[in-house]
């Protein structure tokens, strides 16, 4: 398997092996992916911030 710092050299099988052997995984995606999956947006009409207010930056 390629060194972890050499992530661009991994092929699909190696990436799948890492995901399967990991306890946790995370995927960072664009906003459109969550909206298409039924997760409400943060901004805009009907969004979470419109309904509940924007979270303060020091709250993270």
Secondary structure as GFF3:
##gff-version 3
##sequence-region A 1 60
A	DSSP	three_ten_helix	4	9	.	.	.	ID=ss1
A	DSSP	alpha_helix	12	21	.	.	.	ID=ss2
A	DSSP	alpha_helix	31	36	.	.	.	ID=ss3
A	DSSP	alpha_helix	48	52	.	.	.	ID=ss4
A	DSSP	three_ten_helix	57	59	.	.	.	ID=ss5
###
